[in-house]
Amino acid sequence: MIFEQWNLPEYSDKNARWNVDVDLSKKRYRLNVSWNSMLEGWILSIMDSQGKLILGGVRLSVGSYLLKKYKASCPDLPTGELWIQDLMDDITTAEVGRDDFSSRYKLCYGTWQDDNGDYLIGI
């Protein structure tokens, strides 16, 4: 089994909202990340290449896979997994603060492939 990991590009201006178009497991997606001041947290939405919403309202936090619990109900999600990587390895908080992207946390994507290069789903 082969594991591949990518750090996804982020908007570096410290804006409260940013979009990025990325190829995940050979398919184009648009990720929208926005700051929710009432929740005091970052929220992720995933759209297909046509802008159709696949999954919305996922709170970004450290320590868990972000897509795992939605795979069964959202078959159009990427085959891999998204997570937040803490660049400082500080386990005192799982919350990503308003100005923490790029300086402390990165949005990462990883896939698992079998020996033939076929993507494995649900790992």
Secondary structure as UniProt FT lines:
FT   STRAND          2..7
FT   STRAND          17..24
FT   TURN            25..26
FT   STRAND          27..36
FT   TURN            37..40
FT   STRAND          41..48
FT   TURN            49..50
FT   STRAND          53..59
FT   STRAND          61..62
FT   HELIX           68..70
FT   TURN            71..73
FT   TURN            75..76
FT   STRAND          81..86
FT   TURN            87..88
FT   TURN            91..92
FT   TURN            98..99
FT   TURN            102..104
FT   STRAND          105..113
FT   TURN            115..116
FT   STRAND          119..120
//
